[in-house]
Amino acid sequence: MPDRLTATLSGAGSVDLDARARAAVWRLASLAKERTDLAVSPQAPLFVARWNDGSRLEVVASAGLLFAEGRTYFGPATSYEQLSSYGLASPLRLAELADSGATIRIADLKGVERALTGGEIAELRASLANGFAVSEGELPGVLELPFPRYEVVLGDAVIRLRGNEYGSVGEQFRPGAFAHDGTLDDLARRWLPVPALAVDDPRSLFLADKVTFEQPGYVALQDISRWKASLVRALNAEPGPAGSPELESEPPATLVFSFPGGRVETVVVRPGSFTYRGRVIALRGVNYLVYYRGVP
């Protein structure tokens, strides 16, 4: 067993695993079987093992496979990721990271962020003190995260708030997670309220309370308010890569956003662009929103 084992996940930073986790990882690694028939490229190291004699070994765990010293092994890779997630998402560790400063931001609104004050960092640490690490499977099974999505940046670790009970740390598809008492969500909304969004800004569509969908030949009229956040995120996303396919055969689709107070905005989606308030906005791939037709 190594004398030191460092786990790393993108967006979560690195942590040295304690003796119990170190032993568990090494026991699981002993169960892996070498595969010489798989040509798969490893990603960035997940674990770095070190021994007191100066020896060092990098081990990558990804999608059920292990990679070490140019060899490929088949084993319970998700178990290694979960063990590292427990350490990386520990509220105690996150509270310690906050000592070096923290930034609050709204992921859906680029540039809407600010550094937390000393007093706010103290509140952050106090709220984290009531949390505990959980497994990824305990995260709520939401189909989409509501607007606004708050993030707290602590050095190279990013906390993504997932409602008033959970936070996740790290990449979206390989997160560590922790449960909290709801205070953290309340603090985020107080620290950084959603700013006023100009009506000419397509991001203001996040504030609608109803969305209907219509596409000639497929859907006469459908209420798809359930998917509002996903639709608006797609309309405000970065364009797809040049040369990516477009749904040229699909007729235009119309999205109607209704707001409290009577404001109504109509968005027409076509291959490669959409129209908002009389302005044509180029956005490769946006026409894939037509597949929201018929989604319950």
N, C-alpha and C positions, 0 to 999 in steps of 0.2 A: 504494500500500500504506500502511496506517496506521502511524504512528510508535509506537503502543501498542495492543495488543489484549488485553483482559481477558476471560477465560472464566469462567463461573459455572455450577455445577450444584448443585441443592438437596441439602443434606446433605454437600457436599464443599467448599463455600466458593468462593473466587475465586483466580485466579492469572493473572499476566501471562505470555503466551506468548513464547517466545524468537523470535529473528528467523527461524529456519527454519520453525517452526510457524506463525508469522504469515504468512509467504509462502505456505505450503501452503494455509492457510485462504482467503487472498485469491485464490489461483489457482483453487481449487474454486468459490468464490463467482462467479467470472467465467463459469463454465459453467452457472449457473442460468438458467432461462427464466421470464419473467413469465407468470403465469396470472391472467386476469381472470374466469374462470368458476368459481372456487372461493370459497365463503363459509365460511372457517374462522377461528376466533378464535385468535390467538397466545397463548402462555403467557408466563412471565417471561423476560426477556432471557437469552440464552445468551452472547452476545458483545457487548462494548461497544468500538467502535473510536474512537480519538482521534488527532488530528493536532496537530502543534506549533503550528499557527495558531489552535488553540482549537476546531476543528470536532469534532463528536461524532456517532456513528451507532450506534444499537442494532439488533442483528440477532438474531432468534429462529430457531433451527433446531429443527424438531419434526416427526417422522413423515414425512420426505421433503420437507418444505416449509421455505422461508425466508420470514421476514416482516421488512420493513424500510420505514420511512417510509410506512406504510399500504398497502404493496403486498405481493402474495403471489408467490412464485417457487417453481418446482419444481427441485429439485437434490439432490445426494447428502448430505442433512442428517446421516445417521448418521456420515458421515466427519468432519464438523465436531465432532460430539459425541465421537468417538473421539480426535481430536486434542486436544481439551480434557481428556479423561480421562487421557491420558498425563501431562499436566502436573499435574493435580489429584491423581493417585494416585502421584506420585513419592515413594518412601520418603524421599528427602532432604528434600522439602518437609514431609512428615508429621513427620519427626524435628524439624524446626525449629519446627513448631507445638507440639510437646510441651514446648518450653521455657516456655510460658505456663501449663502445667498440663495434667493429663489425668484422666479419670474412666473407670473400668472398670465395666461393668454387664452383667447377664444380661437380654437382651431379652424372654425368656419370663416373667420374674418381675419384675413392676413394683415398683419401689422397692428392688430388690436391686442396690445400686451403692455405690461409694465412690471418693474421690479417691486417686490414686496418690501415694506419698511421693516425695521427691527421689531416693532410691536406686532406686525402682522405675521412675521416669521415665528414669533413666540406663540401666537394663536395657532399657526400651522402645526408646530411641534406638539402643542397640547392636544389638538384634535387627532393627530397620528398616534398619540399615546393610548388612545382608546381602541386602536385597530389591531388586527391580527391577520397573518398570512393565511390564504386559502388556496385550494387547488383551482386550476383553470376550469374544471368541470362544475365548480360551484358558482361561477359567474352567471348572472341572469341571462336567460336565452332570448334576448331582445333581437328583433329583426333589423332594427336600425336604431342608432342613438339619436335622441331628440336634440333639437337646437336649443341653446348653444352647447357645444362640446367644449368643456373647460379642460385645460392642461396646466399642470404646474411643473416647471422645469427646474431640476436640481442638478446642476452640473451636466453630466452626460446621461442622467436618468430623467425620464419623462413620466409623470403621473397623469393618466387619463381618467377623469372622473366618469363613472358609469352609473349615473343616477345618485340617489341619496343613500346607498348602502355599500357600494363597491368602488374600488379604484383599481386600475390595471397599470402595470409598469412594463415597458418594453414594446416590441413590435406588436402590431395588431394580431398576428396569427400565432405568436409564441409569447403570450404575456405571462408575467407573474401577476399575482392579484392579492388584494387585501380587502377585508371588510372593515367598515367604520360605522360610527353611530349617526351619520348624517350631518354632523357639524361641518365637515369639510366642504360639502356641497353648498351649504348655506353661506359659508365664508367666501367661497369663490364668487358667488353671485353678488355679495356685498362688496368685495374687493374690486370687481371689474364688471359693472353692469353692462348690458348690451347697449352700445351707443346708438344714437339716432342714425338711421340709414336713409339716404336720399332716395326719393322715388325713382330716380333715373338709374340707381344702382340695382342690378339684378339680385344682389344679395338681400335686398329688402323683401324679396318674396318669402324669405324664412318667416316673416311676421304674419303671413296669411293664415286664416283658420280653416279654409276650405279650398280644395283643388278638384276640378272636374276635367275629364279627358274625353276627347272626341277625335275620331279618325274615320273619314269616309270609306265605306266598304268593309269596315271591321267593327267599330264601336260607335253607336249613335251618341251616347252620353253616359259617362261612368264617373261616380264619385271615387276618387283615389286619394282623398285627404290623408289616409293612413300612411302614404308614401311621400308626403310633402317634403320632409327633410332630405330624403334620397334624391328626389327630383331636383330640388334647388341646388344641392351639392353637385349634381351632374351638370347643371347649367352654368355653374361657376367653377368647374374643374379646369385643370390644364388640358389643352387639346391633345388628342391622341397623336402617336408618332406619324410622321409623313409616310404616305403609302399604305396606311392601315385601311381596311375595306370599309366602305360605306353601304348603307342599305338603299341603293339607288332606286330599287323597284318599289319602295314603300311610299305611299302618298303622305303628304304633310299631316302632322298631328297637331291638334290645338289643345293647349292647357289653359284653363281659366282659373286664376287665383282670386279668391274673394277675401276681403279684409274686414275686420270690425270697423264699423263706421261707414261702410258702403263702398269703399275703394275696390275697383275691379281691374285686374291686369290680365291681358291675353298674350300668351306666348305661343308662337307657331314654330314647330320644329321641323326642319328639312335636312336632307343629307348635307353635312358640312357646315350648318349654321342654324341659328334660331333668330326670331324677330321679337324684340322687346321694345315697347313704346315707340314703334315706328323705326327702330334702328336694327339693322341686320348685323348680328354678331357672329363672326366666323368661329366655329368650334368643331373640329373634326371628331367624328364619332358620336355626336350628340343625338343623331337620329336613332340610336339604339334605345332611346327612351320609349319608342313606339311599343316595345315589348312589355311595358307596364299595362298595356291593354289586357283586360280580363283578369288581372292579378287581384285576388280578394284582399 
